[in-house]
Amino acid sequence: MDRRKFFVTVKGTADKAEIVGLYNRINSGGKRVEGEERAFARLVALHDSTWDQVSGIFARVHGRVEGETTKGSWRDDVLKRREEKSFGFRLFMRSFIQDCQFHFNVTARSSSFGIVERRAFSDFFADTRETRTIDNIWRETSDVLVCIKEVLEGQLYCDSFSLLPDSSSLMPVFQLLVQYPRLRQADYRPLLAWLILDLMLAEEGGGDLLELVGDVSGKEHVAFRRAIPTLVGRLDSDVRKRLGGQELFKRANSMQNRYVLLLYWLERSRGIRDFANANYRTVGKMPAEPPLLCSDDNPQKQHIVPFARLCSACDEPDVSRSARHRFNNLGNLTYMSAQLNGLDEVSSHFLKLEEEPEENLVRHFLAEGGNDQVRQIYLDLARLIRTRKANPDKAVDLYDRFCRDRCELIRQGFEDWRGQLRDVAAKALKVEPTVEGLRSLANGSARVERQLPWATKFANRSSTQRIQGFDFDNEVEDKLSEAASRLKRSCRKTDEGLEFILTEKKLVWLDVAQQGVALRLKSKVPSVQQDRIRALFGLQPGETLLYEKGGPVSAVFGRLPEIEEAIRKMSDEISAAVGAVSAEKVAEKRDFFARWTEKCGEPATRALSRLMEAISLAKIEGCEVRINKRNGRPECVVSGRDRGQAAIVLRAKTNKPFVTNKLAEQRQAGLEQVSEALALRSLLESLDGRVVGKARDQVDVPVEVAERHSADIIGALKKLTEAVLSWTKGKS
């Protein structure tokens, strides 16, 4: 061993990101590193404050360790405390990542930490301009964890996190508290306690938990409309199945079983005290009176029927205290102080239940409302075992009866406690203790709404998030959100907001933007159909505004589903009418060009007419063929949003049969940066074009050549109009 050599490479010049990458590569090839550790290492590489942020959460939740003041020692403390099972490093990291998933609009489809490897995440954390947002996410994570801690300690009597069965079950509640910050207020603490207890009792698996988180983080923006009632209803059903029979407690045969840990919460909620002083064997350790059990007493699990005596009497000497066995059943376990449970005190002795006050027997589930059956079975079993000649089969039978009857009292105790928490929550919220009662809180000005994600730009927000961000009246917000869910495929995002398209083709739609809601109709929809559609919305001919932000709310929003259905039934009629009008316009255009061409004797002018006709029939949005008022000739105009100002013009010169690309207006509008305009100019120059004009802003092309290449010109025009429309929208 002394001769063994280790080869070490010192990376003295590498930056922190490279070192963290090396750390992750090494650990991915050896012992598997926990996801929380890898995520932590990644965050440390991305942001310098990560150490301090995690340390700060430890300080708020568990308190600062005395004497630990330097940054280095704090780091050591954090690393040591990673081993805290239930409410420590792993929970903190998972909670922060869950918080990030919400603010980056990432659906929590798994409990993995893959988001930290995303480019968008890395870029955001590396951007110094986002430091405040990152700090706010850490602060929110800390606030939510502190809120859950206070509920566990206050309303649920879990004052020792070593008795928290697991922290994964808290994920749905954490999601609620991140999405709906108002739920962190004091009025909602009883509701949170009710939810957390049910989550612990339901014992949901990993997939079921993620499904619950997905239900909570759905598109609904009002907490009590769907998220909370759905969660309450599902948990109630699952808990009833768990507590519905004896099978659950028959399986609770381990000292670390979740229901054994939850028993401490339940017994403390009933005000349990340590067992009577008569159980002490050392007079000097005896308290003045048995204390109310709490974390200060270092509470410990103990077998009511002594484990060693039970193994001996039932002839099973090889059973271990740490094994899954009937002797470690929930029905044979309770809690007492470490002092009373010492080797010199109760230890392997029978409790003197005949001297225990009735109320404390009830709190320890050893009696119930004058029914002394459980204690009596215990005393009978104690007498049998003390004879030292107990029949093993009879001892097992008595023991099983004791556990079964006491488990039934515990089961009923959990049911009663659930009912109490439900009633307290309903009273605090001033509603009936039912799912429908909770749903009633979805209405009114004081309703609980989801916050908008901090790290998600407007373009990446969901439809309901966009609607919520407009801060409309609650009724308008709700009806539009329902419409967004109902019209999934025909709800389209725009630069300013949303469009709800009500016909198969985009002929009739609702325009939702910051200013309000307006009805839009394509100009090609005939006036008869336009008036009928406006009448459905209660609008007069020519009116478009349905709702102006801050103004009165029309009753039309309550009738949106039936209006959508009416327009859907009219869809064929509208399309047919539009088709008829389009056919008429096409016929008019063909007739015009035919007459115009016939009137023009020059072959080049006729070629120009045919070129303009091809462009016109191509129906390029933003590209218009019109008649020049000065010379009576057709010209093709590409314009932006303001159709009064031409951006690009293709037209015939007054005396010469040429096509002209006029760039003067393009420069004036600042469109010279639109590369598609330059591409069109290059195309025209390649068609025997001559650059002319004082400003060198025209390209003259023989029309016969242009006509032969009409397909190329139309293709270039399509690209150009798309670019011009996009460019002018951005400038507006």
C-alpha positions in Angstrom: 0.0 0.0 0.0 2.9 2.4 0.8 4.3 1.8 -2.6 1.1 2.6 -4.5 1.3 5.7 -6.7 -1.5 8.1 -7.5 -1.2 10.2 -10.6 -2.6 13.7 -10.0 -3.2 16.5 -12.5 -3.5 20.0 -11.1 -5.8 22.2 -13.2 -4.4 25.5 -12.1 -5.4 27.8 -15.0 -8.9 26.4 -15.9 -11.9 28.5 -15.2 -14.8 27.5 -12.9 -17.1 26.3 -15.7 -14.4 24.0 -17.1 -13.7 22.5 -13.6 -17.5 21.9 -13.1 -17.7 20.2 -16.5 -14.8 18.0 -15.6 -16.4 17.1 -12.2 -19.6 16.1 -14.0 -17.8 14.0 -16.6 -15.7 12.2 -13.9 -18.8 11.4 -11.8 -20.8 10.3 -14.8 -18.2 7.6 -15.4 -17.9 6.4 -11.9 -20.2 6.3 -8.9 -23.5 7.8 -9.9 -23.9 11.3 -8.5 -27.3 12.4 -7.3 -29.2 14.7 -9.7 -29.3 17.4 -7.0 -25.5 17.4 -6.7 -25.0 17.7 -10.4 -27.6 20.5 -10.7 -25.9 22.2 -7.8 -22.5 22.0 -9.5 -24.0 23.3 -12.7 -25.5 26.3 -10.9 -22.3 27.1 -9.1 -20.6 27.3 -12.5 -23.3 29.5 -13.9 -23.8 31.9 -11.0 -21.5 33.0 -8.2 -24.2 33.5 -5.7 -25.4 29.8 -5.6 -23.4 28.9 -2.5 -24.7 31.9 -0.6 -28.3 31.3 -1.7 -28.3 27.6 -0.5 -26.6 28.6 2.7 -29.3 31.3 3.2 -32.1 28.8 2.8 -30.4 26.5 5.4 -30.2 29.5 7.8 -33.9 30.4 7.3 -35.2 26.9 7.6 -32.8 25.2 10.1 -31.0 28.2 11.7 -27.4 29.3 11.3 -24.8 27.1 13.0 -23.1 29.0 15.8 -19.5 29.9 15.1 -19.9 29.3 11.3 -19.3 32.8 9.9 -16.8 32.5 7.0 -17.8 31.7 3.5 -15.6 28.6 3.4 -17.0 27.2 6.6 -20.5 27.8 5.3 -19.6 25.8 2.3 -18.4 22.9 4.5 -21.7 23.2 6.5 -23.8 23.0 3.3 -22.0 19.9 2.1 -22.3 18.2 5.4 -26.0 19.0 5.6 -26.7 17.4 2.2 -27.3 14.2 4.1 -30.3 15.6 5.9 -32.9 13.2 4.6 -36.3 14.9 4.5 -36.0 18.7 4.7 -32.4 19.5 3.6 -30.2 19.9 0.6 -32.0 17.5 -1.8 -35.4 19.2 -1.1 -33.9 22.7 -1.5 -32.3 21.9 -4.8 -35.4 20.1 -6.2 -37.6 23.0 -5.0 -35.4 25.6 -6.7 -35.4 23.6 -10.0 -39.2 23.2 -9.7 -39.5 27.0 -9.2 -37.2 27.6 -12.3 -39.4 25.2 -14.4 -42.4 27.4 -13.6 -40.7 30.7 -14.4 -39.2 29.3 -17.6 -42.6 27.9 -18.6 -41.3 24.3 -18.6 -43.8 21.5 -17.8 -42.7 19.3 -14.9 -42.9 16.0 -16.8 -40.3 14.3 -14.6 -38.5 14.9 -11.4 -35.2 15.2 -13.3 -32.9 18.2 -13.4 -32.6 18.4 -17.2 -33.6 22.0 -17.3 -30.1 23.1 -16.0 -28.6 21.7 -19.2 -30.8 23.7 -21.5 -29.2 26.4 -23.5 -31.9 29.0 -22.7 -31.4 28.3 -18.9 -27.6 28.6 -19.2 -27.8 31.8 -21.2 -30.2 33.3 -18.7 -28.1 32.5 -15.7 -24.9 33.7 -17.4 -26.6 37.0 -18.3 -25.6 39.6 -15.6 -28.7 41.6 -16.5 -30.9 38.8 -15.1 -29.2 38.7 -11.7 -32.1 40.3 -9.9 -34.6 37.8 -11.4 -32.3 34.9 -10.4 -32.1 36.3 -6.9 -35.9 36.6 -6.8 -36.3 33.0 -7.8 -34.0 31.9 -5.0 -35.9 34.2 -2.6 -39.2 32.8 -3.7 -37.9 29.2 -3.2 -36.8 30.2 0.3 -40.2 31.8 1.1 -42.2 28.8 0.0 -40.0 26.3 1.9 -40.3 28.5 5.1 -44.1 28.6 4.5 -44.3 24.7 4.3 -42.0 24.4 7.3 -44.3 26.6 9.4 -47.4 24.6 8.3 -45.7 21.3 9.2 -44.6 22.6 12.6 -47.7 24.7 13.4 -50.8 23.1 12.0 -49.5 19.5 11.5 -47.4 19.2 14.7 -44.3 17.8 12.8 -41.7 19.7 14.9 -39.0 17.1 14.1 -38.2 16.6 10.4 -36.7 13.2 11.2 -40.3 12.2 11.4 -41.3 13.6 8.0 -41.9 10.4 5.8 -40.7 12.0 2.6 -40.3 15.4 1.0 -41.4 14.3 -2.5 -45.0 14.3 -1.4 -44.7 18.1 -0.9 -44.2 18.7 -4.7 -47.9 19.5 -5.5 -48.2 22.0 -2.6 -44.8 23.6 -3.6 -46.2 24.0 -7.1 -49.3 25.7 -5.8 -47.3 28.1 -3.6 -45.1 29.1 -6.5 -47.9 29.6 -9.0 -50.3 31.3 -6.6 -48.2 33.5 -4.2 -51.4 34.6 -2.2 -51.7 31.1 -0.9 -48.7 31.8 1.4 -50.8 34.2 3.4 -52.0 33.1 6.9 -55.7 32.6 5.8 -54.7 29.7 3.6 -52.4 27.8 6.1 -55.3 25.5 7.3 -55.9 24.6 3.6 -52.2 23.8 3.1 -52.2 21.6 6.2 -55.2 19.7 4.9 -53.5 19.2 1.6 -50.2 18.1 3.0 -51.7 15.6 5.4 -53.7 14.0 2.6 -50.6 13.9 0.4 -48.7 12.1 3.2 -51.6 9.7 3.8 -52.2 9.0 0.1 -48.7 7.7 -0.4 -48.7 8.6 -4.1 -46.0 7.0 -6.3 -43.6 9.0 -8.4 -45.7 8.9 -11.5 -48.9 9.8 -9.6 -47.1 12.7 -7.9 -45.9 14.2 -11.2 -49.5 13.8 -12.5 -50.7 15.8 -9.6 -48.1 18.4 -10.2 -49.1 18.5 -13.8 -52.8 19.0 -12.8 -51.8 21.9 -10.5 -49.6 23.5 -13.2 -52.2 23.3 -15.9 -53.4 26.2 -18.0 -56.0 27.3 -15.5 -55.0 30.7 -14.0 -57.5 30.8 -11.1 -56.5 28.5 -8.2 -59.9 27.6 -6.9 -61.5 27.0 -10.3 -59.7 23.8 -11.1 -56.3 23.3 -9.6 -57.2 23.1 -5.9 -60.7 21.4 -6.2 -59.2 18.8 -8.5 -56.3 18.1 -6.1 -58.6 18.0 -3.1 -61.0 15.6 -4.8 -58.3 13.2 -6.1 -56.5 13.1 -2.7 -59.7 12.5 -0.8 -60.5 9.5 -3.0 -57.0 8.1 -2.7 -56.8 8.5 1.1 -60.2 6.9 1.5 -58.9 3.9 -0.4 -55.7 3.8 1.8 -57.6 4.1 5.1 -60.6 2.1 4.0 -59.6 -1.3 5.5 -57.1 -3.2 7.7 -54.8 -4.0 4.8 -52.9 -0.8 5.1 -52.0 -1.4 8.8 -51.3 -5.1 8.2 -48.5 -3.9 5.9 -47.2 -1.2 8.4 -44.7 -3.6 9.9 -41.6 -1.4 10.1 -40.2 1.1 12.5 -39.7 3.5 9.5 -43.0 3.0 7.9 -44.6 6.3 6.8 -47.7 5.7 9.0 -45.5 5.1 12.0 -43.8 8.5 11.4 -47.2 10.1 10.8 -48.4 8.6 14.1 -46.2 11.2 15.9 -48.0 14.0 14.1 -51.4 12.5 15.0 -50.6 11.9 18.6 -49.2 15.4 19.1 -52.4 16.8 17.5 -54.3 15.1 20.3 -52.1 16.6 23.0 -50.2 13.4 24.1 -48.1 13.5 27.3 -45.4 11.2 28.3 -46.6 8.2 30.2 -47.3 8.4 33.9 -44.4 8.9 36.4 -45.2 5.5 37.8 -43.2 4.1 34.8 -40.0 5.7 36.0 -37.6 3.5 38.0 -35.1 6.3 38.8 -36.8 8.8 41.1 -34.2 11.5 40.4 -35.2 11.6 36.7 -38.9 11.8 37.3 -40.4 15.1 36.1 -42.9 17.1 38.2 -45.6 15.9 35.8 -45.5 14.1 32.4 -44.7 16.7 29.8 -46.6 17.4 26.6 -44.4 15.6 24.1 -42.5 17.7 21.6 -39.1 17.9 19.9 -37.5 19.3 23.0 -38.0 15.9 24.7 -36.3 14.1 21.9 -39.3 11.9 21.2 -38.6 8.3 20.3 -40.6 5.3 19.0 -41.1 2.6 21.5 -42.9 -0.8 21.5 -45.9 -0.8 23.8 -45.6 -4.6 24.2 -41.8 -4.9 24.9 -40.0 -6.2 21.8 -37.6 -8.6 23.6 -40.3 -10.0 25.8 -42.5 -10.5 22.8 -39.8 -12.4 20.8 -39.3 -14.7 23.8 -42.9 -15.3 24.5 -43.8 -16.0 20.8 -40.7 -18.2 20.4 -39.2 -16.0 17.6 -35.8 -15.0 19.1 -34.1 -14.1 15.8 -36.4 -11.2 14.9 -34.6 -7.8 14.5 -35.9 -4.4 15.6 -35.0 -3.1 12.1 -36.8 -5.9 10.3 -40.2 -5.8 8.6 -42.1 -8.0 11.1 -45.5 -8.1 12.9 -43.7 -7.3 16.2 -42.8 -3.8 14.6 -46.4 -3.2 13.6 -47.9 0.3 13.8 -50.4 -1.0 16.4 -47.5 -1.8 18.8 -45.7 1.5 18.5 -46.1 4.8 20.2 -44.0 7.8 21.2 -42.4 8.8 24.4 -39.5 11.0 25.6 -35.9 9.8 25.3 -35.7 10.2 29.1 -38.6 7.8 29.8 -37.4 5.4 27.1 -33.9 5.1 28.7 -32.2 1.8 29.5 -32.9 2.4 33.2 -36.5 3.3 32.8 -39.2 1.8 30.5 -36.8 0.1 28.1 -38.0 -3.6 28.0 -40.6 -3.3 30.7 -44.3 -3.2 30.4 -46.0 0.1 30.8 -48.1 0.5 33.9 -51.3 1.4 31.9 -53.5 0.7 34.9 -52.1 3.9 36.5 -52.4 6.0 33.3 -55.0 8.8 33.2 -57.9 8.0 30.9 -57.3 11.1 28.7 -53.7 10.1 28.0 -54.8 6.6 27.2 -57.2 8.0 24.6 -54.4 10.2 23.1 -52.1 7.2 22.7 -55.0 5.2 21.2 -55.1 2.7 24.1 -58.7 3.5 24.9 -61.6 5.4 23.3 -64.7 7.0 24.8 -65.1 4.7 27.7 -64.2 1.6 25.6 -61.3 0.0 27.5 -60.9 -3.0 25.2 -57.5 -2.2 23.8 -56.0 -1.6 27.3 -57.6 -4.7 28.6 -56.1 -6.9 25.8 -52.7 -5.3 26.6 -53.0 -6.1 30.3 -54.1 -9.7 29.5 -51.1 -10.1 27.2 -48.7 -8.7 29.8 -50.0 -11.1 32.4 -49.6 -14.0 30.0 -46.0 -13.1 29.1 -45.0 -12.5 32.7 -45.9 -16.1 33.6 -42.8 -17.1 31.6 -44.8 -20.2 30.5 -46.9 -18.5 27.9 -48.3 -20.6 25.1 -46.7 -19.0 21.9 -49.8 -19.4 19.8 -52.0 -17.8 22.5 -49.5 -14.9 22.9 -49.5 -14.3 19.1 -53.3 -14.4 19.0 -53.6 -11.9 21.8 -50.9 -9.7 20.3 -52.6 -9.7 16.9 -55.9 -8.7 18.5 -54.2 -5.9 20.3 -52.5 -4.5 17.1 -55.7 -4.9 15.1 -57.9 -3.1 17.6 -55.4 -0.3 18.2 -54.8 0.1 14.5 -58.5 0.6 14.0 -58.4 3.4 16.6 -55.5 5.0 14.8 -57.2 4.7 11.5 -60.3 6.5 12.9 -58.0 9.0 14.5 -56.5 9.9 11.1 -60.0 10.2 9.6 -61.2 12.5 12.4 -58.1 14.7 12.1 -58.6 15.0 8.4 -62.2 16.1 9.0 -61.0 18.6 11.6 -58.5 20.1 9.3 -61.0 20.3 6.5 -63.5 22.1 8.7 -60.9 24.6 10.0 -59.8 25.3 6.4 -63.4 25.9 5.3 -64.1 28.2 8.2 -60.9 30.2 7.5 -62.0 30.6 3.9 -65.7 31.1 4.8 -67.0 28.4 2.5 -68.7 25.0 2.8 -66.2 22.1 3.5 -66.7 20.6 0.0 -65.1 20.7 -3.4 -68.0 22.8 -4.7 -67.5 25.2 -1.7 -63.9 25.6 -2.7 -64.9 26.3 -6.3 -67.0 29.2 -5.2 -63.8 31.0 -4.3 -62.9 31.2 -8.0 -65.3 34.1 -8.4 -65.1 37.6 -7.1 -62.4 40.3 -7.0 -60.5 38.6 -4.2 -59.8 35.4 -6.1 -56.4 33.8 -6.1 -54.7 34.2 -9.6 -51.5 32.6 -10.9 -48.5 34.9 -11.2 -46.9 35.3 -14.6 -43.5 33.6 -15.1 -40.6 35.9 -14.6 -38.1 34.4 -17.0 -40.5 33.9 -19.9 -40.8 36.5 -22.7 -44.2 37.5 -24.0 -43.6 35.5 -27.3 -43.1 32.3 -25.3 -46.1 32.7 -22.9 -49.1 30.4 -23.2 -52.5 31.8 -24.5 -53.9 32.0 -20.9 -50.8 33.7 -19.6 -51.0 36.3 -22.4 -54.7 36.9 -21.5 -53.9 37.2 -17.8 -51.1 39.6 -18.6 -53.5 42.0 -20.3 -55.2 42.6 -16.9 -58.7 42.6 -18.2 -61.9 42.5 -16.1 -62.2 39.1 -14.4 -65.2 38.0 -16.4 -63.6 38.9 -19.8 -60.4 37.2 -18.7 -62.3 34.0 -17.7 -64.3 33.8 -20.9 -61.3 34.4 -23.1 -59.3 31.8 -21.3 -62.1 29.3 -21.8 -62.2 30.2 -25.5 -58.5 29.7 -25.7 -58.9 26.2 -24.3 -61.9 25.5 -26.5 -60.4 26.8 -29.7 -57.0 25.2 -29.3 -56.1 24.8 -33.0 -57.6 28.1 -34.1 -56.2 30.2 -31.3 -53.1 31.8 -32.8 -50.4 33.9 -31.1 -49.5 37.3 -32.7 -46.9 39.9 -31.9 -49.5 41.9 -29.9 -51.6 39.1 -28.4 -54.0 36.5 -29.8 -56.4 35.8 -32.6 -59.4 33.5 -32.2 -60.2 32.4 -35.7 -63.9 31.5 -36.0 -64.0 30.3 -39.6 -62.1 27.5 -41.4 -60.2 30.1 -43.3 -59.1 33.4 -41.7 -62.2 35.4 -42.6 -63.7 36.1 -39.2 -61.7 36.3 -36.0 -61.4 38.0 -32.6 -58.3 40.2 -32.1 -57.2 40.2 -28.4 -54.5 42.7 -27.5 -53.5 45.0 -24.7 -56.1 47.6 -25.6 -59.0 45.2 -25.6 -61.0 42.8 -27.8 -62.2 43.5 -31.3 -64.1 41.7 -34.1 -62.2 41.5 -37.3 -63.6 40.5 -40.8 -61.7 40.2 -44.0 -62.7 42.9 -46.5 -63.6 40.1 -49.0 -66.5 39.0 -46.8 -69.6 40.5 -48.4 -71.4 43.3 -46.4 -74.5 41.2 -46.0 -72.6 38.5 -44.1 -70.6 41.1 -42.2 -73.7 42.7 -40.9 -75.1 39.4 -39.8 -71.9 38.5 -38.0 -71.8 41.9 -36.2 -75.4 41.4 -35.1 -74.4 38.1 -33.4 -72.0 40.1 -31.3 -74.4 42.9 -30.7 -72.5 45.4 -32.9 -73.9 48.0 -35.3 -72.8 48.0 -39.0 -69.2 49.3 -39.1 -68.5 48.7 -35.4 -65.6 46.4 -34.3 -64.8 47.0 -30.6 -66.2 44.4 -28.2 -64.3 45.4 -25.1 -62.0 48.2 -24.2 -59.7 47.7 -21.3 -61.1 49.4 -18.2 -64.5 49.8 -19.8 -67.9 48.1 -19.3 -68.2 44.4 -19.9 -70.7 43.3 -22.6 -72.9 40.3 -22.0 -71.6 39.0 -25.3 -68.7 37.3 -23.6 -71.0 35.0 -21.8 -72.5 33.9 -25.1 -69.2 33.2 -26.9 -69.7 29.4 -27.3 -73.1 29.8 -28.9 -71.8 32.7 -31.2 -68.9 30.4 -32.2 -71.4 27.7 -33.1 -73.6 30.1 -35.1 -70.6 31.3 -37.1 -69.4 27.8 -37.6 -72.8 26.9 -39.1 -72.5 30.0 -41.4 -68.9 29.0 -42.4 -69.9 27.4 -45.7 -72.2 30.3 -46.6 -69.5 32.8 -45.8 -66.9 30.9 -47.8 -69.3 30.6 -50.8 -70.1 34.3 -50.7 -66.4 35.2 -50.5 -65.7 32.8 -53.3 -68.4 34.4 -55.4 -67.0 37.9 -54.8 -63.4 36.7 -55.5 -64.6 35.1 -58.8 -66.3 38.4 -59.7 -63.1 40.3 -58.9 -61.0 37.9 -60.9 -63.4 38.2 -63.9 -63.3 42.0 -63.6 -59.5 42.0 -63.5 -59.3 39.7 -66.6 -61.8 41.8 -68.4 -59.9 45.0 -67.5 -56.6 43.6 -68.7 -58.2 42.3 -71.8 -59.7 45.7 -72.7 -56.5 47.5 -71.6 -54.3 45.2 -73.7 -56.6 45.5 -76.7 -56.4 49.3 -76.4 -52.6 49.3 -76.3 -51.1 48.7 -79.7 -47.5 48.3 -78.6 -46.3 44.6 -78.1 -44.2 45.7 -75.1 -47.2 47.3 -73.4 -49.3 44.2 -74.0 -46.5 42.2 -72.4 -46.6 44.5 -69.4 -50.3 44.0 -69.1 -49.9 40.2 -69.1 -47.1 40.5 -66.4 -49.3 42.7 -64.2 -52.2 40.3 -64.7 -50.1 37.4 -63.5 -49.0 39.3 -60.5 -52.5 40.3 -59.7 -53.8 36.8 -59.9 -51.0 35.5 -57.7 -52.8 37.2 -54.8 -49.7 38.3 -52.9 -50.7 39.8 -49.5 -49.2 43.3 -49.2 -48.8 43.5 -53.0 -51.4 45.5 -54.9 -51.9 46.0 -58.7 -53.6 49.3 -59.4 -54.0 51.9 -62.1 -51.7 54.9 -62.1 -54.0 58.0 -62.2 -51.6 60.1 -64.2 -51.0 57.7 -67.1 -53.8 55.2 -66.8 -51.3 52.3 -66.8 -51.3 49.4 -64.3 -48.6 49.4 -61.6 -47.6 46.9 -58.9 -47.1 48.5 -55.4 -45.6 46.7 -52.4 -46.4 48.6 -49.2 -46.1 48.1 -45.5 -48.8 48.6 -42.9 -49.5 52.1 -44.1 -50.8 51.5 -47.5 -50.8 55.2 -48.3 -47.0 55.1 -48.6 -45.5 52.9 -51.3 -42.3 51.1 -50.4 -41.5 49.4 -53.8 -43.1 50.1 -57.2 -43.0 48.1 -60.4 -44.6 50.2 -63.1 -44.4 51.2 -66.8 -42.7 54.5 -67.6 -44.7 57.1 -69.3 -43.2 57.0 -72.8 -41.1 53.8 -72.8 -42.2 50.2 -72.3 -40.0 49.3 -69.3 -40.5 47.9 -65.9 -39.1 50.1 -63.2 -37.9 49.1 -59.7 -38.2 52.4 -57.9 -36.2 52.5 -54.7 -36.6 56.2 -53.7 -39.5 55.5 -51.4 -37.6 52.5 -50.0 -34.8 54.6 -48.8 -37.2 57.2 -47.5 -38.9 54.5 -45.4 -35.6 53.1 -44.2 -36.2 49.8 -46.0 -32.9 49.7 -47.7 -31.9 47.2 -44.9 -34.5 44.7 -46.2 -32.3 42.3 -48.1 -35.2 41.0 -50.2 -35.6 44.5 -51.8 -32.0 44.4 -52.9 -32.5 40.8 -54.1 -35.4 42.0 -56.4 -33.2 44.9 -57.7 -30.4 42.4 -58.4 -32.9 40.1 -60.3 -34.1 43.0 -62.4 -30.5 44.1 -63.2 -29.8 40.6 -64.4 -32.7 40.8 -66.9 -30.9 43.3 -69.2 -31.8 46.0 -66.7 -30.3 49.5 -66.8 -29.7 51.5 -63.6 -31.0 55.1 -64.3 -32.2 58.2 -62.6 -30.4 61.0 -60.8 -30.5 59.0 -57.5 -29.6 55.8 -59.3 -32.8 54.4 -57.8 -34.4 52.9 -60.9 -33.8 49.8 -62.9 -35.3 49.7 -66.4 -36.0 46.3 -67.8 -37.4 45.4 -71.3 -41.0 44.3 -70.6 -40.7 41.3 -73.0 -37.8 40.0 -70.9 -39.7 40.7 -67.7 -42.7 38.7 -69.0 -40.6 35.7 -69.8 -39.3 35.7 -66.2 -42.6 36.6 -64.6 -42.4 33.5 -62.3 -39.1 34.6 -60.9 -40.4 38.1 -60.4 -43.5 36.9 -58.6 -41.4 34.6 -56.4 -39.1 37.6 -55.5 -42.2 39.8 -54.8 -43.7 37.2 -52.4 -40.5 37.1 -50.4 -40.3 40.9 -50.5 -43.8 41.5 -49.3 -43.4 39.1 -46.4 -40.2 40.9 -45.3 -41.7 44.4 -45.8 -44.8 43.6 -43.7 -42.6 42.0 -41.0 -40.2 45.0 -41.0 -42.9 47.7 -40.9 -44.7 45.8 -38.0 -41.5 45.9 -36.0 -40.9 49.6 -36.7 -44.5 50.4 -35.6 
